Structures are given as C-alpha cells and as structure tokens.
Amino acid sequence: MKNLIILGAGGTAFDLVDIAVAMNKKKKIWRILGFLDDNPNLKGKKIYGYPVLGSITDSKKYSDAFFVSSIG
C-alpha cells in the first residue's frame, strides 16, 4: 500500500478521504496517514477519523508519501 497525505483539512478533504476509501474497497491502494494543514489549532486533532500531522511545510518529513491537495 502507498502512504497518502492530504494537504488541507477542510471540506474538500472529506471528499478525498471518501475517494481513497472507495478505491480501497476494490483494491487496497492507499494508507491514509492523515492531513497537513497550516491552521495551528488543528494540529494533533482528528479530522474525518485521521490525524492532522502538522503544517504543510512538514511535508518534507514524509518522503515516502504521496500528497494530494484539497486546498481550493
């Protein structure tokens, strides 16, 4: 499985989680690690069942992950 991190934790992020979960029902592809969002109030919280791992600049810590943007 491939690690997936979603950039942004707003409304569009929910759609991306839903898509990844639906894809995994056919074939296990994605391991959703969580979100990166620049809102400091979200760090450490869970959004749609997945953790907010930090800010978007923290993406460099996840060199083994794929990223998808939910930022509009």
C-alpha positions as CSV (number, residue, x, y, z in Angstrom):
1,M,0.0,0.0,0.0
2,K,1.1,3.6,-0.7
3,N,1.1,6.2,2.0
4,L,-1.2,9.2,1.3
5,I,-1.3,12.6,3.0
6,I,-3.9,15.1,2.2
7,L,-2.9,18.8,2.1
8,G,-5.6,20.8,3.8
9,A,-8.2,19.6,6.2
10,G,-11.4,21.4,5.1
11,G,-14.5,20.3,3.3
12,T,-12.7,19.1,0.1
13,A,-10.5,16.9,2.2
14,F,-13.6,14.9,3.2
15,D,-14.2,14.2,-0.5
16,L,-10.6,13.0,-1.0
17,V,-10.8,10.7,2.0
18,D,-14.1,9.3,0.6
19,I,-12.5,8.7,-2.8
20,A,-9.4,6.9,-1.3
21,V,-11.6,4.7,0.9
22,A,-13.8,3.8,-2.1
23,M,-10.8,3.0,-4.1
24,N,-9.5,0.7,-1.3
25,K,-12.8,-1.3,-1.4
26,K,-11.8,-2.6,-4.8
27,K,-8.1,-2.9,-4.2
28,K,-6.1,-1.9,-1.2
29,I,-4.0,1.0,-2.6
30,W,-3.9,3.8,-0.1
31,R,-2.9,4.0,3.6
32,I,-4.2,7.4,4.7
33,L,-1.7,8.8,7.1
34,G,-3.6,12.0,7.8
35,F,-3.6,15.7,6.9
36,L,-1.2,18.6,6.8
37,D,-2.8,21.9,7.4
38,D,-1.4,25.4,8.3
39,N,-4.1,26.0,10.9
40,P,-2.2,25.6,14.2
41,N,-5.4,24.9,16.1
42,L,-5.9,21.6,14.1
43,K,-2.5,20.0,14.9
44,G,-3.0,16.8,16.8
45,K,-6.7,16.7,16.3
46,K,-8.5,14.1,14.2
47,I,-10.5,15.1,11.1
48,Y,-12.8,12.5,9.5
49,G,-11.0,9.9,11.7
50,Y,-7.5,10.8,10.6
51,P,-4.9,12.9,12.4
52,V,-3.7,16.4,11.5
53,L,0.1,15.7,11.4
54,G,1.3,19.2,11.3
55,S,1.6,22.1,8.8
56,I,2.1,21.9,5.1
57,T,5.8,22.7,5.5
58,D,6.1,19.4,7.4
59,S,5.7,17.5,4.2
60,K,9.4,17.1,3.9
61,K,9.2,14.7,6.8
62,Y,7.2,12.3,4.7
63,S,9.4,11.5,1.8
64,D,7.8,8.1,1.4
65,A,4.2,9.5,1.0
66,F,2.1,10.7,-1.9
67,F,0.3,14.0,-1.5
68,V,-3.0,15.3,-2.8
69,S,-4.1,18.8,-2.3
70,S,-7.6,19.7,-1.0
71,I,-6.8,23.4,-0.9
72,G,-9.2,25.4,-3.1
